[in-house]
Every structure is written in C-alpha cells, then in structure tokens.
Amino acid sequence: MSIAHTLLGLLESGPRHGYDLKRAFDEKFGHDRPLAYGQVYATMSRLLKNGLVEVEAIEAGDGPERKRYAVTEAGVTDVASWLATAEKPEPYLQSTLYTKVVLALLTGRSAAQLLDTQRAEHLRLMRELTRRKQSGDLADQLICDHALFHLEADVRWLELTAARLDQLAQEVTK
C-alpha cells in the first residue's frame, strides 16, 4: 500500500491536521497495522517538498504549532494516476516457504514436519480471520476475504509440495 497516496486521497475530502490523517487512516486501513505518527509527518514532509500538498494553516496550541495540510492539484492528479494504474501481480516465485523446504531437505531435517507446522499456522490464522470477518463491517469482511484467499492458495501449495516431497528431495540433493 502506498501510504503517501492514501494520505493524499484522504486529503481530497478537505484539509486536515496530521493527527486527523492518522486517525482517518487507522479507521479505514489500519485495522491490523496502525500508522505511526512519525510516519505521517515524515510522509507529509515529503509530499510538501514534492508540491503534492501545501500547508493551509498553522495554528498555535498549547504544544507545538499544528499544521493543517491541503492537497494540491498536482496531488489530486497524482492520486488519480495511481488509482488508474493496475498493481503488478506478485507471484512470489521464490518464497520463504519454498526456501525453508529446500533447506530442510538439504540439511536432513524434516521438510514434512515443516510443512505440517506451517499448514497448522495457516489454518489457525484462517480461523481467526473467519471469526473477525463474521463480526466485522463490510470493509473488514473484504479485507479478511482478501487475506483468506491468499492463505487458501498457500495451503494448496503446502499440500501440493507435501505430495511431491520425495520427488523434490531427489532433485535438490542431486
């Protein structure tokens, strides 16, 4: 996810302070990984430097001055371009799981046990996401569905690899 583009998009509804951007980000996108305040301000600083946002107002408060940011036309154009561009599909051609299986085979450890342990962890997370999905709003349901589909694909790969483990062992230990 592009934090910068997400913050720009949030600013399209109107100018906001950094803490308002963080709160909006966390409410809409940060269920599992809230945004750190430092990341918000570092990102806003870069966007300001690149002319994608401007400081609409500086307000004095009890603490440090508070800047209210507004998106510029260049920022709106940048978000529109980002939204119109398809994301590159990530096929994970050399995954960590594959590396672990091959290393287990090369070092004489149990690749089958590794696959069983990983499958159990995937299934545990799938159960957790299914519970979360059942009690969540539509946004949470869609986020959980996305994760569940990826986990299901991983489980299918784990099962296929387990079925081909003897053949893989022969190939990697030649």
N, C-alpha and C positions, 0 to 999 in steps of 0.2 A: 504494500500500500504506500502511496506517496503522501506522506504527512503534509508536505508543502501544498500539494494540490487540494488535499482535503481541507486544510485551513483556508485556502483561497476560496474554495467553494462555500464554506460556512460563512465567509465574509460577504458573499453575494447578497445575503438577506439583510445586510446592514452592518455598519461599523460596530466593532466590539473591542473590549479590553482583552489582554492576554488570558486572564483567568476565566473570562466568559468563553473564549475559544476552547480552552482546555475542558471546561465543563461540558460544552456542546459536543466536543469530540468524544469525550468519555461516555456521554449519554448515548450517542449514535453509533460509535465504532469501537469504543474502548472497553467493552464488557470484559474481555479477558486480559487486555494489556492497556491499562490507562496510560495516558500520555504524561510524561514528567513536565513540570513547569519549565525547567531549564530547556527542554526540547522545544517547547512552544516559543520561548523567547529567542532561542538561537535560530529557529526557523523563520520567525518574523523578522529578525535582523537581516537574514539572507534575502528574504522577499523584498524588504525595504531597499536594500542595496541594489537589487536587480530591477527595481522600479515596478514590481508587481503589486505592492501595497504602498500606502502612504500613511503618515500619522495625521489623523484628522484633528485630534485634540490632545493636549497634555493637561492633565488635571492634577492639582496639588491635593494631597491627602495627608493623613496622619503619618504615613510612612513615605516611601519613595514616590516620585511622580508617577502617575499612571497614564500610559499612552493608549489612546483609542485608535485602532487601525481600521482603514478602509481599503477595499480592493480597488485597484486602478483598472482602466480599460485594458491595459496590457495584461493584467492579472486575469480578467474575465476571459480574454482571448486565449490565454494560456490554459485555463481550466477547460474551456470548450474544446481546444485541440486535444488535451489529454483524454477527455471523456470520449472523443470521437475516434481515438486510436485504440485498436484491439491490443490486448495484452498478449505477450508471447507465451504460448503454452509451454509449460515446464514439464518435460517428460521424465525428469530425474533419471537420466540414463546411467549414472554411476552413483547410486545411492549409498548411504552409510550402511543400510541393512545388507546390501549385496557385499560390500567390503567386509563387514563382520562375518558373514557366512563363509566367504572365501578364506579369510584369515583363520577362522576356526578350523576349516579343513586343512589348511597348510600347517597349522601348529598342532594338529592331532586332538583338538578339543571337539566337543560335541556340537556340531552345527545343528543337529536335530533339536537338541535342548535349547539352543539359542533361538531357533525358530519358534519352538513351543512357548518359550518365555515371552518373546515379542508378540506372538499371537494373543496370549493371555492379556498383555498390557493393552493391545489394540482393542480387544473386546471389553476390557474394563472401561476404557475411555468412551467407547461407543455406548455402553450402558449409561454412563454419566451424561453424555450429550443427549441421549434419548430422554432421560428424566428432565434435563434442562429444557429441551425442546417442548415437552408436554406442558410445562408451566410458564413458558415464555410468550412474549408478544410475537407478532409476525416477523419483525426484524430478527429477533433471537432465533425463531424457528428456521428462517432462511440461512442464517449463519451456521446453525447446528447442522442443517441438511448438507451444506457445502462440506463441512468437516466430516460428516458421516460418510458421504460418497467417497471422499478421498481415503478414509480409513477402510472402507469396504474394498476398495481397489487394492490397498496394501495387504489386507487379509487374503484376498485371492492370490496375490503374488506370493505371500508366505506359504500358502498351501501348495501352489504350483512348484515352488522351489523345494519344499519338503518332499514332494513326489519325485523330483528329479535329482535329489541329493546324491545318490550313488553315481549317477552319470556325471554330475558336476565335479564330484570328488575325483573321478578318473581324469577329467580334463584338466583340472587345476594342479594336480600332482604329477603330471607327466614330466 
